[in-house]
Amino acid sequence: MTKTILSVMMLGVALSGCASVKDNLRKSSLNPEYWFGKEREALPEGEAGPVPIPVDPRPLAGEIVDLKLERIPGGAILRATALPATQGWWDAALVAAPAGEGLLVFDIRAWPPEPGRPGAEAPEGGPASRALIVALYLTDNDMAGIGRIMVRGLGSEKSVRP
């Protein structure tokens, strides 16, 4: 019993020192932020720096052959079909693009087939074997104030009204 009480008291004393380390950690040498260089000035509280727009390296997938907006409770599912010239395109997605007020714009982007793979050079198979179908859930809040949704592909675009 004595060992347990002694252990608890020692643990309490050790943990009570953590508050002072935590308060001083921001500018101390224990903070890894200051290990490899000069101190960095943080933006004033409440101010944010410019938000970089990520650039998707995938090329546009192909001609847009179908576009549907299917309403469901709480939003809608935007479904688009692109038809690339060859088989083997992969990792297709609808990627948001800059747009004007009242307009949502998405690009269908995918990775092309690797050279030397079957179907990579010639359009083998029918359109059904080359089709890329992608979908995206849009909430009612996403579509608030939107008058038109446009999907762009390689050399074509289609639009729907919500």
Secondary structure, DSSP 8 states (H G I E B T S, - for coil): -HHHHHHHHHHHHHHHTHHHHHHHGGGSTTSGGGSSS-------TT-----------S-B-SEEEEEEEEEETTEEEEEEEEE-SSS--EEEEEEEE---TTEEEEEEEEE---TTSTTSSS--S-HHHH-EEEEEEEETTTTTT--EEEEE-SS-EEEE--
